[in-house]
């Protein structure tokens, strides 16, 4: 039975949350169909899928299947960062700005692909071809972000010991939704250019896919 003193916690649609343990919290953006969360100590925005939590409330999980926050029936939030896998209470502190993607031009995307090729060559110790498909102007910012996250994910996979000898090409291409595919020596990251942060895979999903991948020698 619910305690009579309990009340629903009302917070802004976009708010900065502080952790009860005093560590840095996160920004939670609930303005869209998909909730977005950005840890204050990280530049990457996570797109969260909702599902019913055991015992009640709603669990919000990352695209690699890990619970990130849980919201109780009265709106109380528990945060599950890597340094607190058992969860820590988080409370809304103040309103924040929406987690939007900066606009980009065709030149921005071209420049980013050039830099990505240089960064991957340094990480792999050999050339890796970087490609991208055509996207609508409104989705170019997401294409640039997807390229950023793919480079981060590849570096992370290499640092964790992934064997990527046969990976020769990387491509970002528009699709109906976020996905990852491997065809021979080609690693493809598919994005929905018009879906915002929810339209691309996270760097962690990219890294984990590479860790489990098999490329031709």
Backbone as JSON Lines, residues from 0, in Angstrom:
{"i":0,"aa":"X","n":[0.85,-1.19,0.0],"ca":[0.0,0.0,0.0],"c":[0.9,1.25,0.0]}
{"i":1,"aa":"X","n":[0.53,2.23,-0.77],"ca":[1.36,3.42,-0.88],"c":[1.25,4.28,0.37]}
{"i":2,"aa":"X","n":[2.4,4.74,0.85],"ca":[2.43,5.64,2.0],"c":[1.68,6.93,1.65]}
{"i":3,"aa":"X","n":[0.85,7.43,2.56],"ca":[0.05,8.61,2.28],"c":[0.91,9.84,2.04]}
{"i":4,"aa":"X","n":[2.12,9.83,2.56],"ca":[2.98,10.99,2.39],"c":[3.71,10.98,1.05]}
{"i":5,"aa":"X","n":[3.65,9.85,0.33],"ca":[4.3,9.79,-0.98],"c":[3.55,10.68,-1.96]}
{"i":6,"aa":"X","n":[4.29,11.32,-2.85],"ca":[3.66,12.12,-3.88],"c":[4.47,12.0,-5.16]}
{"i":7,"aa":"X","n":[3.83,12.2,-6.27],"ca":[4.53,12.12,-7.55],"c":[5.53,13.26,-7.67]}
{"i":8,"aa":"X","n":[6.73,12.91,-8.14],"ca":[7.78,13.9,-8.32],"c":[7.66,14.52,-9.71]}
{"i":9,"aa":"X","n":[7.39,15.81,-9.78],"ca":[7.26,16.49,-11.06],"c":[8.56,17.21,-11.39]}
{"i":10,"aa":"X","n":[9.09,16.96,-12.58],"ca":[10.35,17.58,-12.99],"c":[10.18,18.14,-14.4]}
{"i":11,"aa":"X","n":[11.02,19.1,-14.79],"ca":[10.95,19.64,-16.16],"c":[11.22,18.54,-17.18]}
{"i":12,"aa":"X","n":[10.73,18.75,-18.4],"ca":[10.94,17.76,-19.45],"c":[12.42,17.57,-19.77]}
{"i":13,"aa":"X","n":[13.2,18.61,-19.57],"ca":[14.66,18.5,-19.7],"c":[15.26,19.03,-18.4]}
{"i":14,"aa":"X","n":[15.96,18.16,-17.7],"ca":[16.47,18.56,-16.38],"c":[17.83,17.95,-16.12]}
{"i":15,"aa":"X","n":[18.62,18.68,-15.33],"ca":[19.89,18.14,-14.84],"c":[19.63,17.45,-13.51]}
{"i":16,"aa":"X","n":[20.12,16.22,-13.4],"ca":[19.94,15.43,-12.19],"c":[21.26,15.33,-11.45]}
{"i":17,"aa":"X","n":[21.22,15.47,-10.13],"ca":[22.39,15.28,-9.29],"c":[22.28,13.93,-8.58]}
{"i":18,"aa":"X","n":[23.42,13.26,-8.44],"ca":[23.46,11.98,-7.74],"c":[23.51,12.19,-6.24]}
{"i":19,"aa":"X","n":[22.84,11.32,-5.5],"ca":[22.8,11.44,-4.04],"c":[24.17,11.19,-3.42]}
{"i":20,"aa":"X","n":[25.06,10.48,-4.14],"ca":[26.38,10.18,-3.59],"c":[27.37,11.31,-3.84]}
{"i":21,"aa":"X","n":[26.93,12.4,-4.46],"ca":[27.79,13.55,-4.68],"c":[28.6,13.53,-5.96]}
{"i":22,"aa":"X","n":[28.56,12.42,-6.7],"ca":[29.28,12.34,-7.96],"c":[28.48,13.07,-9.05]}
{"i":23,"aa":"X","n":[29.12,13.31,-10.19],"ca":[28.46,14.05,-11.26],"c":[27.27,13.26,-11.82]}
{"i":24,"aa":"X","n":[26.2,13.97,-12.11],"ca":[24.97,13.33,-12.54],"c":[24.79,13.29,-14.04]}
{"i":25,"aa":"X","n":[23.62,13.72,-14.5],"ca":[23.3,13.6,-15.92],"c":[22.19,14.56,-16.29]}
{"i":26,"aa":"X","n":[22.02,14.74,-17.59],"ca":[20.89,15.49,-18.13],"c":[19.91,14.48,-18.73]}
{"i":27,"aa":"X","n":[18.65,14.63,-18.39],"ca":[17.61,13.75,-18.92],"c":[16.64,14.58,-19.76]}
{"i":28,"aa":"X","n":[16.48,14.17,-21.02],"ca":[15.62,14.89,-21.97],"c":[14.43,13.99,-22.31]}
{"i":29,"aa":"X","n":[13.23,14.42,-21.9],"ca":[12.02,13.63,-22.13],"c":[11.08,14.29,-23.14]}
{"i":30,"aa":"X","n":[11.64,15.17,-23.98],"ca":[10.8,15.92,-24.92],"c":[10.34,15.09,-26.11]}
{"i":31,"aa":"X","n":[11.05,14.03,-26.43],"ca":[10.71,13.21,-27.59],"c":[10.11,11.87,-27.19]}
{"i":32,"aa":"X","n":[9.77,11.08,-28.2],"ca":[9.21,9.75,-27.95],"c":[10.23,8.86,-27.26]}
{"i":33,"aa":"X","n":[11.51,9.04,-27.6],"ca":[12.61,8.3,-26.97],"c":[13.31,9.21,-25.97]}
{"i":34,"aa":"X","n":[13.44,8.75,-24.73],"ca":[14.14,9.54,-23.74],"c":[15.63,9.53,-24.02]}
{"i":35,"aa":"X","n":[16.28,10.67,-23.76],"ca":[17.72,10.82,-23.98],"c":[18.4,11.15,-22.66]}
{"i":36,"aa":"X","n":[19.59,10.59,-22.48],"ca":[20.35,10.84,-21.26],"c":[21.81,11.09,-21.61]}
{"i":37,"aa":"X","n":[22.37,12.16,-21.03],"ca":[23.79,12.45,-21.23],"c":[24.47,12.62,-19.88]}
{"i":38,"aa":"X","n":[25.38,11.7,-19.53],"ca":[26.15,11.88,-18.3],"c":[26.93,13.19,-18.37]}
{"i":39,"aa":"X","n":[27.04,13.89,-17.26],"ca":[27.72,15.17,-17.25],"c":[29.22,15.05,-17.48]}
{"i":40,"aa":"X","n":[29.77,13.85,-17.27],"ca":[31.2,13.65,-17.5],"c":[31.48,12.97,-18.84]}
{"i":41,"aa":"X","n":[30.51,13.01,-19.76],"ca":[30.68,12.37,-21.06],"c":[29.98,13.23,-22.11]}
{"i":42,"aa":"X","n":[30.49,13.19,-23.33],"ca":[29.89,13.98,-24.4],"c":[28.82,13.21,-25.17]}
{"i":43,"aa":"X","n":[28.76,11.89,-24.96],"ca":[27.83,11.07,-25.75],"c":[26.44,11.05,-25.12]}
{"i":44,"aa":"X","n":[25.43,11.16,-25.98],"ca":[24.03,11.09,-25.56],"c":[23.53,9.67,-25.78]}
{"i":45,"aa":"X","n":[22.87,9.1,-24.78],"ca":[22.31,7.76,-24.88],"c":[20.82,7.85,-25.18]}
{"i":46,"aa":"X","n":[20.36,7.04,-26.13],"ca":[18.93,6.91,-26.42],"c":[18.43,5.68,-25.67]}
{"i":47,"aa":"X","n":[17.39,5.85,-24.86],"ca":[16.94,4.8,-23.96],"c":[15.6,4.21,-24.38]}
{"i":48,"aa":"X","n":[15.51,2.89,-24.33],"ca":[14.26,2.19,-24.61],"c":[13.59,1.86,-23.28]}
{"i":49,"aa":"X","n":[12.28,2.02,-23.2],"ca":[11.56,1.77,-21.96],"c":[10.98,0.36,-21.91]}
{"i":50,"aa":"X","n":[10.95,-0.19,-20.71],"ca":[10.31,-1.48,-20.49],"c":[9.87,-1.55,-19.03]}
{"i":51,"aa":"X","n":[8.92,-2.4,-18.77],"ca":[8.42,-2.51,-17.41],"c":[9.49,-3.11,-16.51]}
{"i":52,"aa":"X","n":[9.7,-2.48,-15.36],"ca":[10.71,-2.95,-14.43],"c":[10.14,-4.0,-13.49]}
{"i":53,"aa":"X","n":[10.94,-4.98,-13.08],"ca":[10.48,-5.96,-12.09],"c":[10.06,-5.26,-10.81]}
{"i":54,"aa":"X","n":[8.9,-5.6,-10.32],"ca":[8.42,-4.99,-9.09],"c":[7.72,-3.66,-9.27]}
{"i":55,"aa":"X","n":[7.56,-3.23,-10.53],"ca":[6.86,-1.98,-10.79],"c":[7.78,-0.88,-11.26]}
{"i":56,"aa":"X","n":[7.19,0.17,-11.79],"ca":[7.98,1.26,-12.34],"c":[8.41,0.96,-13.76]}
{"i":57,"aa":"X","n":[9.26,1.82,-14.31],"ca":[9.72,1.68,-15.69],"c":[11.23,1.71,-15.74]}
{"i":58,"aa":"X","n":[11.79,0.75,-16.46],"ca":[13.23,0.68,-16.65],"c":[13.58,1.25,-18.02]}
{"i":59,"aa":"X","n":[14.65,2.03,-18.08],"ca":[15.11,2.6,-19.34],"c":[16.5,2.05,-19.63]}
{"i":60,"aa":"X","n":[16.63,1.35,-20.76],"ca":[17.85,0.62,-21.06],"c":[18.55,1.18,-22.29]}
{"i":61,"aa":"X","n":[19.85,0.97,-22.34],"ca":[20.67,1.41,-23.47],"c":[20.46,0.49,-24.66]}
{"i":62,"aa":"X","n":[21.05,0.85,-25.82],"ca":[20.89,0.01,-27.0],"c":[21.78,-1.22,-26.96]}
{"i":63,"aa":"X","n":[22.57,-1.39,-25.9],"ca":[23.28,-2.66,-25.71],"c":[22.67,-3.47,-24.56]}
{"i":64,"aa":"X","n":[21.47,-3.04,-24.11],"ca":[20.68,-3.86,-23.2],"c":[20.94,-3.69,-21.71]}
{"i":65,"aa":"X","n":[21.6,-2.61,-21.31],"ca":[21.92,-2.39,-19.9],"c":[21.0,-1.32,-19.33]}
{"i":66,"aa":"X","n":[20.46,-1.57,-18.14],"ca":[19.6,-0.58,-17.49],"c":[20.42,0.64,-17.1]}
{"i":67,"aa":"X","n":[19.91,1.82,-17.47],"ca":[20.6,3.08,-17.17],"c":[19.88,3.83,-16.06]}
{"i":68,"aa":"X","n":[18.57,3.94,-16.15],"ca":[17.79,4.54,-15.06],"c":[16.52,3.73,-14.87]}
{"i":69,"aa":"X","n":[15.95,3.87,-13.67],"ca":[14.65,3.28,-13.37],"c":[13.8,4.36,-12.71]}
{"i":70,"aa":"X","n":[12.56,4.48,-13.17],"ca":[11.66,5.5,-12.65],"c":[10.51,4.8,-11.94]}
{"i":71,"aa":"X","n":[10.3,5.13,-10.68],"ca":[9.24,4.49,-9.9],"c":[7.88,5.05,-10.29]}
{"i":72,"aa":"X","n":[6.83,4.47,-9.73],"ca":[5.47,4.9,-10.04],"c":[5.18,6.32,-9.59]}
{"i":73,"aa":"X","n":[5.99,6.86,-8.65],"ca":[5.79,8.24,-8.2],"c":[6.82,9.19,-8.81]}
{"i":74,"aa":"X","n":[7.63,8.67,-9.75],"ca":[8.57,9.52,-10.46],"c":[9.97,9.59,-9.88]}
{"i":75,"aa":"X","n":[10.26,8.83,-8.81],"ca":[11.61,8.81,-8.25],"c":[12.56,8.09,-9.2]}
{"i":76,"aa":"X","n":[13.79,8.59,-9.32],"ca":[14.74,8.08,-10.31],"c":[15.93,7.42,-9.63]}
{"i":77,"aa":"X","n":[16.27,6.21,-10.09],"ca":[17.49,5.52,-9.68],"c":[18.39,5.42,-10.9]}
{"i":78,"aa":"X","n":[19.65,5.8,-10.75],"ca":[20.63,5.83,-11.83],"c":[21.6,4.68,-11.65]}
{"i":79,"aa":"X","n":[21.97,4.01,-12.77],"ca":[22.86,2.87,-12.71],"c":[24.11,3.11,-13.57]}
{"i":80,"aa":"X","n":[25.03,3.99,-13.12],"ca":[26.27,4.22,-13.85],"c":[27.24,3.07,-13.63]}
{"i":81,"aa":"X","n":[28.32,3.04,-14.4],"ca":[29.3,1.96,-14.28],"c":[29.91,1.91,-12.87]}
{"i":82,"aa":"X","n":[30.08,3.06,-12.23],"ca":[30.72,3.06,-10.92],"c":[29.76,2.75,-9.78]}
{"i":83,"aa":"X","n":[28.45,2.62,-10.11],"ca":[27.45,2.26,-9.1],"c":[26.46,1.28,-9.74]}
{"i":84,"aa":"X","n":[26.9,0.05,-10.03],"ca":[26.03,-0.91,-10.72],"c":[24.76,-1.28,-9.95]}
{"i":85,"aa":"X","n":[24.78,-1.09,-8.64],"ca":[23.58,-1.39,-7.84],"c":[22.61,-0.22,-7.77]}
{"i":86,"aa":"X","n":[23.0,0.91,-8.36],"ca":[22.11,2.05,-8.43],"c":[22.35,3.1,-7.37]}
{"i":87,"aa":"X","n":[22.07,4.34,-7.75],"ca":[22.17,5.46,-6.83],"c":[21.0,6.4,-7.1]}
{"i":88,"aa":"X","n":[20.41,6.93,-6.05],"ca":[19.28,7.85,-6.2],"c":[19.74,9.12,-6.9]}
{"i":89,"aa":"X","n":[18.93,9.6,-7.83],"ca":[19.22,10.86,-8.53],"c":[18.02,11.78,-8.43]}
{"i":90,"aa":"X","n":[18.28,13.06,-8.21],"ca":[17.2,14.03,-8.04],"c":[17.36,15.18,-9.02]}
{"i":91,"aa":"X","n":[16.23,15.62,-9.56],"ca":[16.26,16.75,-10.49],"c":[16.75,17.99,-9.77]}
{"i":92,"aa":"X","n":[17.7,18.69,-10.39],"ca":[18.31,19.86,-9.76],"c":[17.83,21.16,-10.38]}
{"i":93,"aa":"X","n":[17.85,21.22,-11.72],"ca":[17.44,22.45,-12.4],"c":[17.12,22.14,-13.86]}
{"i":94,"aa":"X","n":[16.35,23.01,-14.52],"ca":[16.05,22.81,-15.94],"c":[17.34,22.85,-16.77]}
{"i":95,"aa":"X","n":[17.3,22.17,-17.91],"ca":[18.47,22.15,-18.8],"c":[17.99,22.29,-20.24]}
{"i":96,"aa":"X","n":[18.94,22.48,-21.15],"ca":[18.61,22.61,-22.56],"c":[18.38,21.25,-23.2]}
{"i":97,"aa":"X","n":[17.55,21.23,-24.24],"ca":[17.31,19.99,-24.97],"c":[18.62,19.44,-25.54]}
{"i":98,"aa":"X","n":[18.69,18.12,-25.62],"ca":[19.88,17.46,-26.16],"c":[19.73,17.31,-27.67]}
{"i":99,"aa":"X","n":[19.97,18.4,-28.37],"ca":[19.8,18.42,-29.82],"c":[21.13,18.18,-30.52]}
{"i":100,"aa":"X","n":[21.07,17.84,-31.8],"ca":[22.26,17.61,-32.61],"c":[22.58,18.87,-33.41]}
{"i":101,"aa":"X","n":[23.81,19.34,-33.37],"ca":[24.17,20.54,-34.14],"c":[23.98,20.31,-35.65]}
{"i":102,"aa":"X","n":[23.59,21.37,-36.34],"ca":[23.48,21.29,-37.8],"c":[24.86,21.06,-38.41]}
{"i":103,"aa":"X","n":[24.86,20.47,-39.59],"ca":[26.12,20.25,-40.31],"c":[25.86,20.4,-41.8]}
{"i":104,"aa":"X","n":[26.91,20.67,-42.53],"ca":[26.84,20.82,-43.98],"c":[27.5,19.62,-44.67]}
{"i":105,"aa":"X","n":[27.36,19.57,-45.97],"ca":[28.04,18.51,-46.73],"c":[29.55,18.62,-46.53]}
{"i":106,"aa":"X","n":[30.05,19.86,-46.49],"ca":[31.49,20.05,-46.27],"c":[31.91,19.54,-44.89]}
{"i":107,"aa":"X","n":[31.06,19.77,-43.89],"ca":[31.37,19.27,-42.54],"c":[31.49,17.75,-42.54]}
{"i":108,"aa":"X","n":[30.56,17.09,-43.23],"ca":[30.58,15.63,-43.28],"c":[31.8,15.13,-44.04]}
{"i":109,"aa":"X","n":[32.14,15.8,-45.13],"ca":[33.33,15.42,-45.89],"c":[34.59,15.59,-45.06]}
{"i":110,"aa":"X","n":[34.67,16.72,-44.35],"ca":[35.85,16.96,-43.51],"c":[35.94,15.93,-42.39]}
{"i":111,"aa":"X","n":[34.78,15.58,-41.82],"ca":[34.79,14.59,-40.73],"c":[35.24,13.23,-41.23]}
{"i":112,"aa":"X","n":[34.83,12.86,-42.43],"ca":[35.25,11.56,-42.97],"c":[36.75,11.54,-43.22]}
{"i":113,"aa":"X","n":[37.3,12.66,-43.64],"ca":[38.75,12.75,-43.86],"c":[39.5,12.59,-42.54]}
{"i":114,"aa":"X","n":[39.01,13.28,-41.51],"ca":[39.65,13.17,-40.19],"c":[39.48,11.78,-39.61]}
{"i":115,"aa":"X","n":[38.31,11.17,-39.87],"ca":[38.07,9.81,-39.37],"c":[39.06,8.83,-39.99]}
{"i":116,"aa":"X","n":[39.34,8.99,-41.27],"ca":[40.3,8.11,-41.93],"c":[41.69,8.25,-41.31]}
{"i":117,"aa":"X","n":[42.06,9.47,-40.98],"ca":[43.36,9.71,-40.35],"c":[43.4,9.1,-38.95]}
{"i":118,"aa":"X","n":[42.33,9.3,-38.18],"ca":[42.27,8.78,-36.82],"c":[42.29,7.25,-36.8]}
{"i":119,"aa":"X","n":[41.57,6.63,-37.73],"ca":[41.54,5.17,-37.79],"c":[42.87,4.6,-38.27]}
{"i":120,"aa":"X","n":[43.51,5.29,-39.18],"ca":[44.83,4.84,-39.64],"c":[45.82,4.83,-38.47]}
{"i":121,"aa":"X","n":[45.73,5.83,-37.61],"ca":[46.59,5.88,-36.43],"c":[46.25,4.76,-35.45]}
{"i":122,"aa":"X","n":[44.96,4.5,-35.27],"ca":[44.53,3.47,-34.33],"c":[44.85,2.05,-34.81]}
{"i":123,"aa":"X","n":[44.66,1.82,-36.12],"ca":[44.88,0.48,-36.68],"c":[46.33,0.25,-37.11]}
{"i":124,"aa":"X","n":[47.06,1.34,-37.31],"ca":[48.41,1.21,-37.82],"c":[48.46,0.91,-39.3]}
{"i":125,"aa":"X","n":[47.38,1.18,-39.99],"ca":[47.26,0.95,-41.44],"c":[46.04,1.72,-41.93]}
{"i":126,"aa":"X","n":[45.9,1.9,-43.24],"ca":[44.73,2.64,-43.75],"c":[43.42,1.87,-43.55]}
{"i":127,"aa":"X","n":[42.38,2.6,-43.26],"ca":[41.0,2.09,-43.23],"c":[40.16,3.05,-44.06]}
{"i":128,"aa":"X","n":[39.5,2.53,-45.06],"ca":[38.71,3.38,-45.94],"c":[37.43,3.81,-45.25]}
{"i":129,"aa":"X","n":[37.13,5.1,-45.32],"ca":[35.93,5.66,-44.69],"c":[34.98,6.16,-45.77]}
{"i":130,"aa":"X","n":[33.73,5.68,-45.72],"ca":[32.75,6.05,-46.73],"c":[31.46,6.51,-46.04]}
{"i":131,"aa":"X","n":[30.61,7.17,-46.8],"ca":[29.29,7.53,-46.27],"c":[28.3,7.66,-47.42]}
{"i":132,"aa":"X","n":[27.02,7.43,-47.1],"ca":[25.97,7.54,-48.1],"c":[25.33,8.91,-48.09]}
{"i":133,"aa":"X","n":[24.51,9.15,-49.1],"ca":[23.81,10.44,-49.22],"c":[22.7,10.52,-48.18]}
{"i":134,"aa":"X","n":[22.58,11.69,-47.56],"ca":[21.55,11.92,-46.54],"c":[20.91,13.28,-46.78]}
{"i":135,"aa":"X","n":[19.67,13.45,-46.32],"ca":[19.03,14.77,-46.45],"c":[19.78,15.81,-45.63]}
{"i":136,"aa":"X","n":[19.67,17.05,-46.03],"ca":[20.4,18.14,-45.36],"c":[20.12,18.16,-43.87]}
{"i":137,"aa":"X","n":[18.86,17.91,-43.49],"ca":[18.5,17.96,-42.07],"c":[19.16,16.85,-41.27]}
{"i":138,"aa":"X","n":[19.64,15.81,-41.94],"ca":[20.24,14.68,-41.24],"c":[21.74,14.64,-41.27]}
{"i":139,"aa":"X","n":[22.39,15.66,-41.82],"ca":[23.84,15.65,-41.93],"c":[24.52,15.71,-40.56]}
{"i":140,"aa":"X","n":[23.91,16.43,-39.63],"ca":[24.47,16.49,-38.29],"c":[24.54,15.12,-37.64]}
{"i":141,"aa":"X","n":[23.49,14.32,-37.84],"ca":[23.49,12.97,-37.28],"c":[24.53,12.09,-37.97]}
{"i":142,"aa":"X","n":[24.72,12.27,-39.26],"ca":[25.75,11.51,-39.97],"c":[27.13,11.81,-39.39]}
{"i":143,"aa":"X","n":[27.39,13.08,-39.1],"ca":[28.67,13.46,-38.5],"c":[28.81,12.83,-37.11]}
{"i":144,"aa":"X","n":[27.73,12.89,-36.31],"ca":[27.79,12.29,-34.98],"c":[28.01,10.78,-35.06]}
{"i":145,"aa":"X","n":[27.35,10.12,-36.0],"ca":[27.52,8.68,-36.15],"c":[28.97,8.34,-36.5]}
{"i":146,"aa":"X","n":[29.6,9.18,-37.3],"ca":[31.0,8.95,-37.63],"c":[31.87,9.13,-36.39]}
{"i":147,"aa":"X","n":[31.58,10.15,-35.58],"ca":[32.31,10.34,-34.32],"c":[32.21,9.09,-33.45]}
{"i":148,"aa":"X","n":[30.99,8.58,-33.26],"ca":[30.77,7.44,-32.37],"c":[31.38,6.17,-32.92]}
{"i":149,"aa":"X","n":[31.41,6.03,-34.25],"ca":[32.02,4.85,-34.85],"c":[33.52,4.83,-34.6]}
{"i":150,"aa":"X","n":[34.16,5.98,-34.74],"ca":[35.6,6.06,-34.46],"c":[35.86,5.73,-32.99]}
{"i":151,"aa":"X","n":[35.04,6.29,-32.09],"ca":[35.2,6.0,-30.66],"c":[35.02,4.51,-30.39]}
{"i":152,"aa":"X","n":[33.98,3.92,-30.99],"ca":[33.71,2.5,-30.78],"c":[34.82,1.62,-31.31]}
{"i":153,"aa":"X","n":[35.37,1.96,-32.46],"ca":[36.47,1.17,-33.02],"c":[37.71,1.26,-32.14]}
{"i":154,"aa":"X","n":[38.03,2.46,-31.69],"ca":[39.18,2.62,-30.8],"c":[38.99,1.81,-29.52]}
{"i":155,"aa":"X","n":[37.79,1.84,-28.99],"ca":[37.53,1.11,-27.75],"c":[37.68,-0.39,-27.96]}
{"i":156,"aa":"X","n":[37.17,-0.89,-29.08],"ca":[37.28,-2.32,-29.37],"c":[38.73,-2.74,-29.5]}
{"i":157,"aa":"X","n":[39.53,-1.92,-30.19],"ca":[40.96,-2.22,-30.31],"c":[41.65,-2.22,-28.95]}
{"i":158,"aa":"X","n":[41.31,-1.25,-28.11],"ca":[41.92,-1.14,-26.78],"c":[41.56,-2.35,-25.91]}
{"i":159,"aa":"X","n":[40.39,-2.94,-26.18],"ca":[39.96,-4.1,-25.39],"c":[40.38,-5.42,-26.02]}
{"i":160,"aa":"X","n":[41.19,-5.34,-27.08],"ca":[41.79,-6.56,-27.63],"c":[41.08,-7.18,-28.81]}
{"i":161,"aa":"X","n":[40.17,-6.45,-29.45],"ca":[39.48,-7.01,-30.62],"c":[40.47,-7.26,-31.76]}
{"i":162,"aa":"X","n":[40.26,-8.37,-32.47],"ca":[41.07,-8.7,-33.64],"c":[40.34,-8.22,-34.88]}
{"i":163,"aa":"X","n":[40.81,-7.12,-35.44],"ca":[40.11,-6.49,-36.57],"c":[41.01,-6.43,-37.8]}
{"i":164,"aa":"X","n":[41.86,-7.43,-37.94],"ca":[42.81,-7.44,-39.05],"c":[42.12,-7.35,-40.4]}
{"i":165,"aa":"X","n":[40.99,-8.03,-40.54],"ca":[40.31,-8.07,-41.82],"c":[39.39,-6.9,-42.1]}
{"i":166,"aa":"X","n":[39.25,-5.99,-41.15],"ca":[38.39,-4.82,-41.36],"c":[39.16,-3.8,-42.21]}
{"i":167,"aa":"X","n":[38.64,-3.55,-43.39],"ca":[39.32,-2.64,-44.32],"c":[38.53,-1.36,-44.59]}
{"i":168,"aa":"X","n":[37.2,-1.44,-44.41],"ca":[36.36,-0.31,-44.77],"c":[35.29,-0.08,-43.72]}
{"i":169,"aa":"X","n":[34.96,1.19,-43.52],"ca":[33.88,1.58,-42.62],"c":[32.95,2.54,-43.39]}
{"i":170,"aa":"X","n":[31.64,2.33,-43.23],"ca":[30.69,3.17,-43.96],"c":[29.52,3.56,-43.08]}
{"i":171,"aa":"X","n":[29.15,4.83,-43.12],"ca":[27.94,5.33,-42.45],"c":[26.89,5.53,-43.55]}
{"i":172,"aa":"X","n":[25.74,4.9,-43.4],"ca":[24.75,5.05,-44.46],"c":[23.35,5.17,-43.88]}
{"i":173,"aa":"X","n":[22.51,5.98,-44.53],"ca":[21.13,6.17,-44.09],"c":[20.32,4.89,-44.22]}
{"i":174,"aa":"X","n":[19.38,4.7,-43.31],"ca":[18.51,3.53,-43.31],"c":[17.22,3.89,-42.59]}
{"i":175,"aa":"X","n":[16.39,2.87,-42.33],"ca":[15.13,3.12,-41.63],"c":[15.31,3.23,-40.13]}
{"i":176,"aa":"X","n":[16.46,2.82,-39.63],"ca":[16.7,2.88,-38.2],"c":[18.12,2.49,-37.89]}
{"i":177,"aa":"X","n":[18.55,2.65,-36.63],"ca":[19.93,2.35,-36.26],"c":[20.21,0.86,-36.32]}
{"i":178,"aa":"X","n":[21.33,0.51,-36.94],"ca":[21.7,-0.91,-37.05],"c":[23.18,-1.0,-37.38]}
{"i":179,"aa":"X","n":[23.72,-2.2,-37.26],"ca":[25.11,-2.47,-37.61],"c":[25.16,-3.75,-38.43]}
{"i":180,"aa":"X","n":[25.89,-3.7,-39.53],"ca":[26.03,-4.88,-40.38],"c":[27.49,-5.04,-40.8]}
{"i":181,"aa":"X","n":[27.87,-6.28,-41.04],"ca":[29.22,-6.58,-41.52],"c":[29.09,-7.42,-42.78]}
{"i":182,"aa":"X","n":[29.74,-6.97,-43.83],"ca":[29.79,-7.7,-45.09],"c":[31.24,-7.82,-45.53]}
{"i":183,"aa":"X","n":[31.81,-8.98,-45.34],"ca":[33.21,-9.17,-45.69],"c":[34.1,-8.26,-44.88]}
{"i":184,"aa":"X","n":[34.85,-7.4,-45.59],"ca":[35.77,-6.48,-44.89],"c":[35.14,-5.13,-44.59]}
{"i":185,"aa":"X","n":[33.82,-5.01,-44.83],"ca":[33.11,-3.74,-44.66],"c":[32.29,-3.73,-43.38]}
{"i":186,"aa":"X","n":[32.52,-2.7,-42.54],"ca":[31.75,-2.5,-41.32],"c":[30.79,-1.34,-41.57]}
{"i":187,"aa":"X","n":[29.48,-1.62,-41.52],"ca":[28.47,-0.63,-41.85],"c":[27.68,-0.21,-40.61]}
{"i":188,"aa":"X","n":[27.59,1.08,-40.41],"ca":[26.77,1.64,-39.35],"c":[25.59,2.34,-40.03]}
{"i":189,"aa":"X","n":[24.39,1.83,-39.77],"ca":[23.19,2.37,-40.4],"c":[22.49,3.33,-39.44]}
{"i":190,"aa":"X","n":[21.99,4.43,-40.0],"ca":[21.36,5.45,-39.18],"c":[20.08,5.95,-39.84]}
{"i":191,"aa":"X","n":[19.17,6.43,-39.01],"ca":[18.01,7.15,-39.5],"c":[18.33,8.63,-39.34]}
{"i":192,"aa":"X","n":[18.69,9.32,-40.43],"ca":[19.21,10.69,-40.33],"c":[18.24,11.68,-39.7]}
{"i":193,"aa":"X","n":[16.95,11.39,-39.72],"ca":[15.96,12.34,-39.23],"c":[15.43,11.99,-37.84]}
{"i":194,"aa":"X","n":[16.03,11.01,-37.18],"ca":[15.53,10.55,-35.88],"c":[16.3,11.1,-34.7]}
{"i":195,"aa":"X","n":[17.19,12.06,-34.93],"ca":[17.97,12.61,-33.83],"c":[18.9,11.58,-33.22]}
{"i":196,"aa":"X","n":[19.24,11.8,-31.94],"ca":[20.18,10.9,-31.28],"c":[19.71,9.44,-31.3]}
{"i":197,"aa":"X","n":[18.4,9.23,-31.34],"ca":[17.87,7.86,-31.35],"c":[18.07,7.17,-32.69]}
{"i":198,"aa":"X","n":[18.58,7.89,-33.68],"ca":[18.7,7.33,-35.01],"c":[20.02,6.67,-35.31]}
{"i":199,"aa":"X","n":[20.93,6.58,-34.31],"ca":[22.24,5.95,-34.56],"c":[22.61,5.04,-33.38]}
{"i":200,"aa":"X","n":[23.45,4.03,-33.62],"ca":[23.91,3.18,-32.52],"c":[24.87,3.95,-31.62]}
{"i":201,"aa":"X","n":[24.98,3.51,-30.39],"ca":[25.92,4.12,-29.46],"c":[27.33,3.6,-29.74]}
{"i":202,"aa":"X","n":[28.32,4.3,-29.21],"ca":[29.7,3.84,-29.37],"c":[29.93,2.51,-28.65]}
{"i":203,"aa":"X","n":[29.24,2.3,-27.55],"ca":[29.4,1.03,-26.82],"c":[28.83,-0.13,-27.62]}
{"i":204,"aa":"X","n":[27.67,0.06,-28.24],"ca":[27.12,-1.0,-29.08],"c":[28.06,-1.29,-30.25]}
{"i":205,"aa":"X","n":[28.64,-0.25,-30.83],"ca":[29.58,-0.44,-31.93],"c":[30.79,-1.24,-31.44]}
{"i":206,"aa":"X","n":[31.35,-0.85,-30.31],"ca":[32.52,-1.56,-29.77],"c":[32.19,-3.02,-29.46]}
{"i":207,"aa":"X","n":[31.05,-3.27,-28.85],"ca":[30.69,-4.65,-28.49],"c":[30.43,-5.5,-29.73]}
{"i":208,"aa":"X","n":[29.86,-4.89,-30.76],"ca":[29.66,-5.63,-32.0],"c":[31.0,-6.02,-32.61]}
{"i":209,"aa":"X","n":[31.95,-5.1,-32.6],"ca":[33.29,-5.39,-33.13],"c":[34.0,-6.44,-32.31]}
{"i":210,"aa":"X","n":[33.83,-6.43,-30.99],"ca":[34.47,-7.42,-30.14],"c":[34.0,-8.83,-30.47]}
{"i":211,"aa":"X","n":[32.74,-8.95,-30.91],"ca":[32.18,-10.26,-31.22],"c":[32.25,-10.62,-32.7]}
{"i":212,"aa":"X","n":[32.78,-9.7,-33.5],"ca":[32.77,-9.88,-34.97],"c":[33.88,-10.79,-35.45]}
{"i":213,"aa":"X","n":[33.67,-11.29,-36.66],"ca":[34.69,-12.09,-37.33],"c":[34.89,-11.52,-38.73]}
{"i":214,"aa":"X","n":[36.1,-11.06,-39.01],"ca":[36.42,-10.5,-40.32],"c":[37.35,-11.44,-41.06]}
{"i":215,"aa":"X","n":[37.29,-11.43,-42.4],"ca":[38.21,-12.29,-43.16],"c":[39.65,-11.87,-42.93]}
{"i":216,"aa":"X","n":[40.54,-12.86,-42.9],"ca":[41.96,-12.57,-42.65],"c":[42.57,-11.86,-43.83]}
